[in-house]
Amino acid sequence: MPADKTVIRADIEAMLRAVLGDFGTDLPIELDSTFRDDLGMESLDVVSLAGRLQSRFGDSVNFAQFVAGLDVSSMAELKVGDLVDFVTRSLDQVPAAS
Amino acid sequence: MTLVRVNGVTLHVAELPPVAGDDMEPPTVVLVHGMAGDNLASWYLTMAHPLAASGLRVLMYDLRGHGRSDRPARGYALDDFADDLEGLLDHWGVTGRVHLVGNSFGGTVAFAYALRHPDRVAGVVAIDSAPPMPEWFARMSARLTRAGADPGRVGAGAAFARRLRDVRRLLSETEIVAELPASRLPAPAEFAALTCPVLCLYGRDSRVRELAGRTEQLLPQARSVVLDGAGHSVLIERTAEVRGHLLTWLRDTAPFVTTGSEGERHG
């Protein structure tokens, strides 16, 4: 069964709000929100997000590998939707537990 | 977020385990970031995964006064930073020889630790950095003083504002500007004890490169590589090349790092 994108999006939005703390309470988090300019995330927030993704999805979602493939400018332009797509793709590749 | 209490200070740490490693005791690398405005994310987002994928246990931390670590009012001499690293290695239970990779001031912290414990270090990689010596500390002091007036990198938005605020707090609410330049520095003769392999990467346009000659006098085994089209921020400006040099170097100095080597190393 393919991963449910709506559920993943809700998961990721919750993680982002947790990472952003007080900064993120009233912030709209859309699929086209950029991490840096729209959400005001600094690099350590991205590290914190990586830790939460690891806790939530385990090794099936390798966010560190995802970001290691980006240079500094593409990192700045990263959007919430990119992450949702990446997580969805990653989970789709995991063989279903039987 | 993982916080660890060592040496009287709470430090923010991060770890990536080796990918697909079956070694009981995988080779370990500690990545040390630079001064004022830098933090472990510079490593986490560039080198940490590729190193873990090569079979290394990758450890990172925010230096005291930086990132999400404590910002005590005092305790910013070089020895304090080396004590922190020593405490963390004990905390992490690193018993074998460790690889230390430092960017800018982080390289200096790596050298300071290696000079104390040459028997516990497998190798040092210093990125646009220098070992603890007066010429380098004079430059860092000048840089710290300037950073108080103008923190450099132009940027906008909330993330930049938070980074700026953190740098200002480090410089105005702590004694770093006075304590770091007053650090006890090792005598040149002490460098003879440090015989492990040393790799120094420099940006072609960085003024730190002017110290390469002195570094090679102190550490004759040091291999220097200059990367074109980069200044001091060579880790960010030339991430892919730095990554390539680092991986090649670690494979050469850590035979257990995976590339299908012929084994029989541990006997």
Interface residues (C-beta under 8 A of the other chain):
Chain A: F23 R36 D37 G40 M41 E42 S43 L44 D45 V46 V47 S48 A50 G51 N62 A64 Q65 V67 A68 L70 D71 V72 M75
Chain B: M1 T2 A14 L16 N39 L40 A41 S42 Y44 L45 T46 M47 A48 H49 P50 A52 A53 D62 G67 R68 A156 G157 A158 A159 R162 R163 I236 T239 A240
